[in-house]
Amino acid sequence: MKTETTKKFSERNDFGPVMIFISSIGLGYAIVNQYVYDKPNLDMLLMMSCFFLAGVFSVLRTKYSK
């Protein structure tokens, strides 16, 4: 049986906003390398865009599941 404080901490999901923040930094870095410095790194661009979408969908899932 969970107590009230344990229940509050286990229901909080901070994964989405943290993932959005970190992946937006990486996505910006990849886009600047792609278009400003002409050093294409498509693997990083694809990976960061997937992480960004995963964070957005995680936030949306927790928002609408309540």
N, CA, C and O of each residue as an XYZ file, in Angstrom:
264
protein
N       0.842     -1.182      0.000
C       0.000      0.000      0.000
C       0.886      1.244      0.000
O       1.837      1.346      0.776
N       0.566      2.161     -0.860
C       1.369      3.374     -0.971
C       0.817      4.455     -0.058
O      -0.394      4.609      0.099
N       1.730      5.192      0.534
C       1.291      6.345      1.319
C       1.019      7.506      0.380
O       1.285      7.415     -0.818
N       0.502      8.576      0.907
C       0.141      9.729      0.081
C       1.369     10.375     -0.565
O       1.321     10.758     -1.734
N       2.464     10.499      0.183
C       3.644     11.148     -0.392
C       4.283     10.277     -1.461
O       4.730     10.791     -2.487
N       4.334      8.963     -1.240
C       4.883      8.058     -2.244
C       4.018      8.068     -3.493
O       4.537      8.015     -4.608
N       2.718      8.134     -3.319
C       1.805      8.145     -4.448
C       1.996      9.412     -5.289
O       1.969      9.354     -6.518
N       2.188     10.545     -4.629
C       2.379     11.791     -5.365
C       3.661     11.759     -6.190
O       3.673     12.217     -7.332
N       4.746     11.219     -5.619
C       6.008     11.174     -6.348
C       5.968     10.149     -7.471
O       6.588     10.362     -8.513
N       5.268      9.065     -7.290
C       5.220      8.047     -8.341
C       4.298      8.464     -9.483
O       4.479      8.002    -10.609
N       3.323      9.320     -9.223
C       2.428      9.778    -10.281
C       3.038     10.899    -11.106
O       2.627     11.128    -12.244
N       4.019     11.603    -10.541
C       4.664     12.677    -11.300
C       5.520     12.091    -12.390
O       6.278     11.148    -12.162
N       5.402     12.645    -13.566
C       6.203     12.177    -14.696
C       6.987     13.371    -15.229
O       6.443     14.208    -15.949
N       8.258     13.446    -14.873
C       9.110     14.539    -15.324
C       9.940     14.142    -16.531
O      10.836     14.885    -16.932
N       9.662     12.995    -17.111
C      10.445     12.523    -18.241
C      10.214     13.389    -19.478
O      11.171     13.729    -20.174
N       8.990     13.743    -19.757
C       8.645     14.475    -20.974
C       9.294     15.839    -21.082
O       9.975     16.107    -22.072
N       9.108     16.718    -20.095
C       9.726     18.052    -20.194
C      11.249     18.021    -20.231
O      11.868     18.828    -20.925
N      11.856     17.103    -19.494
C      13.318     16.992    -19.510
C      13.788     16.504    -20.878
O      14.783     16.992    -21.414
N      13.062     15.537    -21.434
C      13.418     15.027    -22.756
C      13.247     16.092    -23.827
O      14.063     16.180    -24.745
N      12.203     16.899    -23.727
C      11.998     17.981    -24.688
C      13.129     18.992    -24.595
O      13.636     19.446    -25.621
N      13.532     19.353    -23.383
C      14.595     20.338    -23.195
C      15.921     19.842    -23.758
O      16.588     20.560    -24.503
N      16.302     18.627    -23.410
C      17.592     18.094    -23.857
C      17.599     17.872    -25.367
O      18.580     18.183    -26.043
N      16.498     17.331    -25.891
C      16.469     17.067    -27.326
C      16.356     18.346    -28.145
O      16.809     18.381    -29.289
N      15.759     19.401    -27.582
C      15.704     20.657    -28.332
C      17.092     21.280    -28.456
O      17.407     21.895    -29.475
N      17.915     21.127    -27.434
C      19.304     21.595    -27.530
C      20.050     20.803    -28.602
O      20.745     21.385    -29.435
N      19.909     19.487    -28.582
C      20.563     18.650    -29.577
C      20.031     18.883    -30.976
O      20.788     18.850    -31.946
N      18.732     19.118    -31.087
C      18.126     19.378    -32.391
C      18.612     20.705    -32.955
O      18.893     20.809    -34.149
N      18.712     21.712    -32.108
C      19.250     22.999    -32.552
C      20.691     22.883    -33.000
O      21.085     23.476    -34.005
N      21.481     22.121    -32.258
C      22.884     21.903    -32.633
C      22.986     21.194    -33.977
O      23.811     21.559    -34.815
N      22.146     20.178    -34.183
C      22.187     19.422    -35.436
C      21.731     20.279    -36.618
O      22.294     20.177    -37.708
N      20.727     21.114    -36.414
C      20.234     21.967    -37.499
C      21.265     23.034    -37.852
O      21.465     23.333    -39.029
N      21.924     23.613    -36.844
C      22.961     24.612    -37.113
C      24.124     23.967    -37.869
O      24.652     24.558    -38.811
N      24.524     22.766    -37.464
C      25.585     22.080    -38.193
C      25.164     21.763    -39.617
O      25.983     21.819    -40.534
N      23.901     21.431    -39.811
C      23.419     21.049    -41.138
C      23.393     22.233    -42.087
O      23.891     22.138    -43.209
N      22.820     23.345    -41.654
C      22.553     24.438    -42.583
C      23.514     25.617    -42.478
O      23.724     26.309    -43.474
N      24.094     25.868    -41.337
C      24.985     27.020    -41.188
C      26.430     26.635    -41.503
O      27.116     27.328    -42.254
N      26.880     25.529    -40.923
C      28.273     25.135    -41.091
C      28.488     24.147    -42.233
O      29.626     23.768    -42.508
N      27.432     23.731    -42.892
C      27.494     22.763    -44.004
C      28.250     21.491    -43.626
O      29.035     20.965    -44.415
N      28.008     21.011    -42.426
C      28.561     19.732    -41.974
C      27.394     18.821    -41.633
O      27.010     18.705    -40.469
N      26.830     18.176    -42.644
C      25.619     17.387    -42.387
C      25.888     16.178    -41.498
O      26.830     15.420    -41.726
N      25.068     16.018    -40.511
C      25.096     14.866    -39.623
C      23.654     14.382    -39.511
O      22.975     14.639    -38.517
N      23.207     13.688    -40.529
C      21.808     13.297    -40.611
C      21.413     12.309    -39.529
O      20.258     12.291    -39.105
N      22.348     11.486    -39.072
C      22.030     10.533    -38.008
C      21.662     11.256    -36.719
O      20.692     10.895    -36.052
N      22.433     12.269    -36.375
C      22.132     13.024    -35.163
C      20.838     13.818    -35.314
O      20.053     13.913    -34.371
N      20.616     14.383    -36.486
C      19.391     15.133    -36.731
C      18.170     14.231    -36.600
O      17.176     14.621    -35.988
N      18.233     13.047    -37.159
C      17.128     12.108    -37.063
C      16.915     11.630    -35.630
O      15.778     11.531    -35.167
N      17.998     11.337    -34.936
C      17.901     10.854    -33.564
C      17.313     11.920    -32.636
O      16.449     11.617    -31.813
N      17.774     13.161    -32.765
C      17.267     14.221    -31.908
C      15.813     14.563    -32.217
O      15.046     14.892    -31.312
N      15.434     14.487    -33.483
C      14.037     14.753    -33.816
C      13.136     13.645    -33.271
O      12.014     13.926    -32.848
N      13.596     12.409    -33.271
C      12.814     11.321    -32.676
C      12.706     11.476    -31.165
O      11.643     11.237    -30.592
N      13.803     11.875    -30.513
C      13.748     12.125    -29.066
C      12.811     13.278    -28.738
O      12.082     13.225    -27.747
N      12.825     14.315    -29.561
C      11.941     15.454    -29.350
C      10.474     15.023    -29.461
O       9.649     15.392    -28.625
N      10.161     14.249    -30.485
C       8.791     13.777    -30.651
C       8.379     12.831    -29.522
O       7.225     12.845    -29.095
N       9.301     12.021    -29.042
C       8.989     11.143    -27.919
C       8.662     11.952    -26.663
O       7.749     11.597    -25.918
N       9.396     13.029    -26.427
C       9.104     13.887    -25.280
C       7.774     14.594    -25.413
O       7.029     14.704    -24.439
N       7.466     15.074    -26.607
C       6.188     15.756    -26.835
C       5.028     14.786    -26.633
O       4.042     15.126    -25.979
N       5.138     13.585    -27.190
C       4.058     12.617    -27.041
C       3.923     12.128    -25.606
O       2.822     11.785    -25.177
N       5.024     12.091    -24.855
C       4.952     11.719    -23.452
C       4.191     12.766    -22.646
O       3.378     12.430    -21.785
N       4.459     14.028    -22.933
C       3.734     15.099    -22.240
C       2.258     15.071    -22.608
O       1.399     15.230    -21.740
N       1.959     14.874    -23.870
C       0.561     14.823    -24.295
C      -0.168     13.621    -23.706
O      -1.343     13.718    -23.350
N       0.520     12.495    -23.604
C      -0.109     11.309    -23.023
C      -0.449     11.520    -21.557
O      -1.533     11.146    -21.110
N       0.473     12.118    -20.803
C       0.192     12.355    -19.381
C      -0.856     13.454    -19.205
O      -1.606     13.442    -18.229
N      -0.912     14.399    -20.139
C      -1.889     15.479    -20.037
C      -3.302     14.966    -20.262
O      -4.217     15.350    -19.534
N      -3.498     14.115    -21.245
C      -4.841     13.665    -21.600
C      -5.248     12.353    -20.953
O      -6.386     11.918    -21.128
N      -4.355     11.709    -20.210
C      -4.720     10.449    -19.563
C      -5.406     10.662    -18.218
O      -5.917      9.713    -17.622
N      -5.419     11.892    -17.743
C      -6.035     12.157    -16.432
C      -7.496     12.407    -16.553
O      -8.166     12.646    -15.548
